[in-house]
Amino acid sequence: MGRPLPAAGVERAVSGEAEAAPADTEGPADTGGPADTEGPAARSWVMVRALERPPWPRPNAPAVGPLSERQIMRALHALLDGTPSDTVEDQAFLAEERQHRGTGPAGRWEMTVAVDNALSMEVWQPVVRGLVELLSRLGLCRQERVVEFDSHGPQPSAVAPERVPPGPLLVLTDGIASAWQLGALDTPLHALGQSHSVAVIHLVHDRLWPSTGIRPEPLTLLPTGADGAPSRLTGWEDTRPGVFPVPVLALREDHLKQWADFLTGGANGWIRLPAVLVPRDPADMAPAAAQDGPASAADLLAVFENAGTEWALRLARALAAVPLNLPVMHRVQSRLIPGSAPHLLSELIIAGLLVPVVGRESIRRHDRVTFDFPDGVRELLLSSATRADTVRLFEDAVRFLDRDLGVVGLRGWDNLSTGAPRAPEPPTPESAAFHRVRAAVLSAVSGPYRPRPGEPGP
């Protein structure tokens, strides 16, 4: 999406912190083993564009956390069922009362929320879950109107128009998976736009949009709602046949407010929002060409150091010292950069530094290594970190996995700073990935911490 035509935590609810998911969160427990950690299905989401260097300076501060509930309620004020003079506190009271009474959604503004289920979206689940819960409490969406769609590959499983009840449709995505890159979702979005008021919330920071498959351009749009009907984007079919504009919103208060004004027809005349021009026929727009990735770990890291942000690089160095799964990744980020959003994890995924190494059924397990670095990248990142930081991060992570999450087989791994580590229990198929991370850390900090003879190496 967004290819040129020819010629974003909710306060309390969207905190950005991952909850410790039970081991059987996603279907039946897997059996572990090499096939589970290195199967091709786990890598089916991989993008076809490399991280691009933004045309603007790198920020001096990390991306801030997602919006608070107060900010979202203020932005969506026009869609709530209070009077225009209601304060934010009044709206919060109305939302709580409506939830307590079990009152149904707010009439004509009841919306459908379509959530991208790509593996890269897993880092955004706390934010997505909190946002959906807030929309439900505000009476704008019921749980049965939350649907998922598949954005993997050239033939994704999109949301069919006949499955979407009347009302606005809000799409939540990071725009990373290959279907966005290949334009495979253009036709479904075009079809949905003929009968629904569609908008996309692009979750990653807008400075990363050029590196994803959704690359909007600023467009001037006219709200045309009347008599309570959802606003429609009109006028484009006459001037550019076959093309339909879909607003793309950052998770920002000003974007959400303009979208709410657009839906209600309450804005004064034309409004300006980022939007993508979606063709009716994908052949009308040339697909993005696949790009060859860097040839080696050193090349991959060099590209990232040139195009990525300093904060994402700091996070990558910290993550190199720990076994990677969702709870650990969120814990490391929240401690390293308090209040920061999952944008930084998405930046590492876009750059190819973080790769899911399990399939959909295991991605939320906390007793597995579910993400990893490409071969050689972890070692390069550890070589640029201090020994003290590496030991501290590793010990904290294995202590969290052992004591808080109950992951077996890691007992005693948190004693690197108190003496020579004892030899761990022999690896099992389920723990082999944890052992590989431990061996890499021991090798990086050198000296008495190196793996003992007979222990698995990095």
Salt bridges, closest charged atoms under 4 A:
GLU26 OE2 - ARG364 NE 3.31
ASP30 OD2 - ARG365 NH1 3.71
ASP30 OD1 - ARG368 NH2 3.13
GLU52 OE2 - ARG49 NH2 1.91
GLU69 OE2 - ARG12 NH2 2.99
GLU69 OE2 - ARG137 NH2 2.39
ASP81 OD1 - ARG98 NH2 2.64
GLU89 OE2 - ARG70 NH1 2.76
GLU97 OE1 - ARG101 NH1 3.88
GLU110 OE2 - ARG142 NE 2.54
GLU110 OE1 - ARG145 NH1 3.44
GLU122 OE2 - ARG360 NH1 2.64
GLU122 OE1 - ARG364 NE 2.74
GLU144 OE2 - ARG142 NE 3.70
ASP150 OD1 - HIS152 ND1 2.51
ASP186 OD2 - ARG3 NH2 2.96
ASP206 OD1 - HIS205 ND1 3.07
ASP206 OD2 - ARG252 NH1 2.97
GLU237 OE2 - HIS190 NE2 3.48
GLU237 OE1 - ARG280 NH1 3.88
GLU253 OE2 - ARG74 NE 2.53
ASP254 OD2 - ARG252 NH2 2.73
ASP261 OD2 - LYS257 NZ 3.01
GLU310 OE2 - ARG314 NE 3.70
GLU347 OE1 - ARG207 NH2 2.88
ASP367 OD2 - ARG365 NH2 2.90
ASP367 OD2 - ARG368 NH1 3.36
ASP372 OD1 - ARG378 NH2 2.94
ASP389 OD1 - ARG392 NH2 3.27
ASP396 OD2 - ARG331 NE 3.06
ASP396 OD1 - ARG335 NH1 3.10
ASP402 OD2 - ARG411 NE 2.82
ASP414 OD2 - ARG399 NE 3.17
ASP414 OD2 - ARG403 NH2 3.21
GLU455 OE1 - ARG438 NH1 2.86
